[in-house]
Amino acid sequence: MDCQLKRMPWIDRCVNYRQALLRPILGRMLDLLLPEHCCQCGARCHDGGYCVDCATTLRQHENQCRICAAPFTGDGICGRCQVHPLPVTETIAPFVYGPPISGDIHKLKYQGKLAYGRDLGLLLAAEVELRASLRPDVLVPVPLLWKRRFRRGFNQAAEIARPVSRRLGIPMDPALVRRRLHTASQVGLSPGQRRRNLRGAFQHTGASPPSSVAIIDDVITSGATVAEVANCLRLAGVNQIVVWALTHA
């Protein structure tokens, strides 16, 4: 009688953890070894990221709030931020959330294609160079809870922040803020529910805070996540806080 060996659940967990540890290392090795090409059309790019032709196809918001980057028809500060502004001085999130950039973010976050982190980061760095009114002392990617980061193998915000740091010559400190609480998914929640869901989720690590910080994220929706990180940094003594993200959904 044939005897089939049943794989134990703990073996699957060990395999997944090993893959999570190796994925970011192998991804960065490929970034160094392979020539840099446009992530959309495959054309050779001098600096990687998006070629000039493909970058022009990305849709950008025409008018945005200076504080939260929400699209609106006026100039300056939107009505919501005039009443309840984000605890930041400026937000840059130039692109409309939709194809092709939404697909590239999805490939980074959920398919582990780390090369897209480099491409998206270079795209963000180019926009920041044109738009930013403040050059911060440190870049802080929005942190993941350690369990989620361990399962995924990387933090997508850190993968985007790394090429921004290299291009602009601003150090990145992913350990300045940590996520200390597990929170429910933000999908489907109202803005108020998102804020309550994230209350107290982040903690300053105790390191000496810099004078100014740019929070790096991939997508801004309600702004609840970056607001909670900013509040954490304000309480730690950071004077000026800006947000740099790719898109505002």
C-alpha positions as CSV (number, residue, x, y, z in Angstrom):
1,M,0.0,0.0,0.0
2,D,1.4,3.4,-1.0
3,C,2.0,5.7,1.8
4,Q,1.8,9.5,1.1
5,L,3.8,11.8,3.3
6,K,1.7,14.7,4.5
7,R,3.6,18.0,4.9
8,M,3.2,19.4,8.4
9,P,1.9,23.0,8.7
10,W,5.0,24.1,10.5
11,I,7.1,23.1,7.5
12,D,5.1,25.4,5.2
13,R,5.6,28.2,7.7
14,C,9.3,27.7,7.7
15,V,9.4,27.7,3.9
16,N,7.4,30.9,3.8
17,Y,9.6,32.6,6.3
18,R,12.7,31.6,4.4
19,Q,11.3,33.0,1.2
20,A,10.4,36.2,3.0
21,L,13.9,36.6,4.3
22,L,15.6,35.9,0.9
23,R,13.2,37.9,-1.3
24,P,14.5,41.4,-0.6
25,I,18.2,40.3,-0.8
26,L,17.7,38.6,-4.2
27,G,15.7,41.5,-5.4
28,R,18.4,44.0,-4.7
29,M,21.1,41.7,-6.2
30,L,19.0,41.7,-9.4
31,D,18.8,45.5,-9.3
32,L,22.6,45.7,-9.3
33,L,23.3,43.0,-11.9
34,L,20.6,43.7,-14.5
35,P,20.6,46.8,-16.8
36,E,18.1,49.5,-15.9
37,H,15.0,49.5,-18.2
38,C,11.7,51.3,-18.2
39,C,9.2,49.2,-16.1
40,Q,6.5,49.9,-18.7
41,C,7.9,49.5,-22.2
42,G,11.3,47.9,-21.4
43,A,13.3,50.6,-23.1
44,R,16.8,51.2,-21.7
45,C,16.8,54.1,-19.2
46,H,19.9,55.9,-18.0
47,D,18.6,56.1,-14.4
48,G,16.0,53.4,-14.5
49,G,12.4,54.0,-13.5
50,Y,10.1,55.2,-16.3
51,C,11.4,56.4,-19.6
52,V,10.4,59.9,-20.7
53,D,7.7,58.7,-23.1
54,C,6.0,56.5,-20.5
55,A,6.3,59.1,-17.7
56,T,4.2,61.4,-19.8
57,T,1.4,58.9,-19.9
58,L,0.9,59.0,-16.1
59,R,-2.1,61.1,-15.2
60,Q,-1.4,63.8,-12.6
61,H,-3.9,65.8,-10.5
62,E,-4.4,69.3,-11.8
63,N,-5.3,71.0,-8.5
64,Q,-4.5,69.6,-5.1
65,C,-4.7,70.8,-1.5
66,R,-1.3,71.9,-0.3
67,I,-1.8,70.2,3.1
68,C,-3.4,66.9,2.3
69,A,-3.0,66.6,-1.6
70,A,-6.7,65.9,-2.1
71,P,-7.8,67.0,-5.5
72,F,-10.2,70.0,-5.4
73,T,-11.2,72.8,-7.7
74,G,-9.7,75.7,-5.8
75,D,-6.2,76.8,-5.0
76,G,-4.2,76.5,-1.7
77,I,-6.0,74.6,1.1
78,C,-9.1,72.5,0.8
79,G,-12.2,73.1,3.0
80,R,-11.5,70.1,5.2
81,C,-8.0,71.1,5.9
82,Q,-9.2,74.6,6.8
83,V,-11.2,73.0,9.6
84,H,-9.3,69.8,10.4
85,P,-5.9,69.9,8.7
86,L,-3.4,67.1,8.6
87,P,-0.6,67.7,11.1
88,V,1.9,68.3,8.3
89,T,3.0,71.4,6.4
90,E,2.9,70.0,2.9
91,T,1.9,66.8,1.0
92,I,3.1,65.8,-2.4
93,A,1.1,63.0,-4.1
94,P,1.0,64.0,-7.7
95,F,-0.4,61.0,-9.6
96,V,-4.0,59.9,-10.1
97,Y,-4.5,56.4,-8.7
98,G,-5.2,54.3,-11.8
99,P,-3.4,52.3,-14.5
100,P,-0.5,52.0,-15.1
101,I,0.8,53.3,-11.7
102,S,-1.8,51.4,-9.6
103,G,-0.7,48.1,-11.3
104,D,2.9,48.8,-10.6
105,I,2.2,49.5,-6.9
106,H,0.2,46.2,-6.8
107,K,3.1,44.3,-8.3
108,L,5.5,45.7,-5.7
109,K,3.2,45.1,-2.7
110,Y,1.5,41.8,-3.5
111,Q,3.8,40.1,-6.0
112,G,7.1,41.0,-4.4
113,K,8.6,42.5,-7.5
114,L,11.1,44.8,-5.8
115,A,12.4,46.4,-9.0
116,Y,9.1,48.3,-9.1
117,G,10.1,49.9,-5.8
118,R,13.2,51.3,-7.4
119,D,11.2,52.5,-10.4
120,L,8.4,54.1,-8.4
121,G,11.0,55.7,-6.0
122,L,12.9,57.3,-8.8
123,L,9.6,58.6,-10.2
124,L,8.7,60.1,-6.8
125,A,12.2,61.6,-6.4
126,A,11.9,63.4,-9.8
127,E,8.5,64.9,-8.8
128,V,9.8,65.9,-5.3
129,E,12.7,67.7,-6.9
130,L,10.3,69.8,-8.9
131,R,7.7,70.4,-6.2
132,A,9.1,70.3,-2.6
133,S,9.4,73.5,-0.6
134,L,11.3,71.8,2.2
135,R,14.4,69.6,2.2
136,P,14.0,67.4,5.3
137,D,16.7,66.0,7.4
138,V,15.4,62.4,7.3
139,L,13.0,60.2,5.3
140,V,10.7,58.0,7.3
141,P,8.8,55.3,5.4
142,V,5.4,54.4,6.9
143,P,6.2,51.3,9.0
144,L,4.6,47.9,8.9
145,L,3.8,45.7,11.9
146,W,6.8,43.3,12.2
147,K,4.6,40.3,11.6
148,R,3.2,41.6,8.3
149,R,6.7,42.8,7.2
150,F,8.1,39.3,8.1
151,R,5.4,37.5,6.1
152,R,5.8,39.9,3.1
153,G,9.6,40.0,3.3
154,F,9.8,43.8,2.9
155,N,8.1,47.1,3.5
156,Q,6.8,48.7,0.2
157,A,7.1,52.2,1.6
158,A,10.8,51.6,2.5
159,E,11.4,50.1,-1.0
160,I,10.1,53.4,-2.5
161,A,11.9,55.6,0.0
162,R,15.3,53.9,-0.6
163,P,15.9,55.3,-4.2
164,V,14.4,58.7,-3.1
165,S,17.1,58.7,-0.4
166,R,19.9,57.9,-2.9
167,R,18.7,60.4,-5.5
168,L,18.2,63.3,-3.2
169,G,21.0,62.5,-0.8
170,I,18.7,62.5,2.3
171,P,19.2,59.7,4.8
172,M,16.4,57.2,5.5
173,D,15.6,56.1,9.0
174,P,13.1,53.3,8.9
175,A,13.6,52.6,12.7
176,L,12.6,56.1,13.9
177,V,8.9,55.1,14.1
178,R,7.6,51.6,14.6
179,R,4.1,50.2,14.3
180,R,3.3,48.7,17.6
181,L,-0.4,47.7,17.2
182,H,-2.1,45.4,14.7
183,T,-5.1,47.1,13.2
184,A,-7.9,45.9,11.0
185,S,-7.9,46.6,7.3
186,Q,-8.7,50.1,6.3
187,V,-10.6,49.0,3.2
188,G,-14.2,50.0,3.3
189,L,-13.9,52.2,6.4
190,S,-15.0,55.9,6.5
191,P,-12.4,58.6,7.2
192,G,-13.5,58.8,10.8
193,Q,-13.4,55.0,11.2
194,R,-9.9,55.0,9.7
195,R,-8.6,57.5,12.2
196,R,-10.1,55.6,15.1
197,N,-8.7,52.3,13.8
198,L,-5.1,53.7,13.7
199,R,-5.2,55.6,17.0
200,G,-2.0,54.8,18.9
201,A,-0.8,52.4,16.3
202,F,2.7,54.0,15.9
203,Q,5.4,54.8,18.4
204,H,8.6,56.8,18.3
205,T,11.6,54.6,19.1
206,G,13.2,56.9,21.5
207,A,16.0,58.0,19.2
208,S,16.9,61.7,19.1
209,P,14.4,63.2,16.7
210,P,15.5,65.2,13.7
211,S,14.3,68.7,13.1
212,S,12.4,67.9,9.9
213,V,11.0,64.7,8.4
214,A,9.4,63.5,5.2
215,I,7.0,60.6,5.6
216,I,7.1,58.3,2.6
217,D,4.1,56.2,1.5
218,D,2.8,54.7,-1.7
219,V,-0.9,55.7,-1.7
220,I,-2.8,58.3,0.3
221,T,-6.5,57.8,0.7
222,S,-8.1,59.5,3.7
223,G,-4.7,60.5,5.1
224,A,-5.3,58.7,8.4
225,T,-2.2,56.7,8.3
226,V,0.3,59.5,7.6
227,A,-1.6,61.7,10.1
228,E,-1.1,59.2,12.9
229,V,2.6,58.8,12.0
230,A,2.9,62.6,11.9
231,N,1.3,63.0,15.3
232,C,3.8,60.4,16.7
233,L,6.7,62.5,15.3
234,R,5.2,65.7,16.6
235,L,5.0,64.3,20.1
236,A,8.6,63.2,19.8
237,G,9.7,66.8,19.0
238,V,10.0,66.9,15.2
239,N,9.3,70.5,14.1
240,Q,8.5,70.2,10.4
241,I,6.8,67.3,8.8
242,V,5.9,66.8,5.1
243,V,4.5,63.8,3.3
244,W,5.8,62.4,0.0
245,A,3.7,59.8,-1.7
246,L,3.1,58.6,-5.3
247,T,-0.7,58.9,-5.6
248,H,-3.8,60.3,-3.9
249,A,-6.7,57.9,-4.4
